[in-house]
């Protein structure tokens, strides 16, 4: 299943599926945290961690994230549909 097939799922469910697409060999030796902050109808905050060749998502705010992504949830849906970049 590719991410475009998930476009009608709740965005929280899509975020929790991101580790399914994770390449542990490509992240060997890396440690990073990414803060996702969605606004709008499906608002929320999630933290994606990559460490020890693993990837996981938590319903939480990252402490000192390496990357922070903030977007309106409808804009994220439009990206999944290929309507915007």
Buried (B, 14 or more C-beta within 10 A) or exposed (E): EEBEEBBEBEBBEBBBBBBEEBEEEEBEEEEBBBBBBBBEEBEBBBBBBBEEBEBEBEEEEBEEBEEEEEBBBBBBBBBBEEEEE
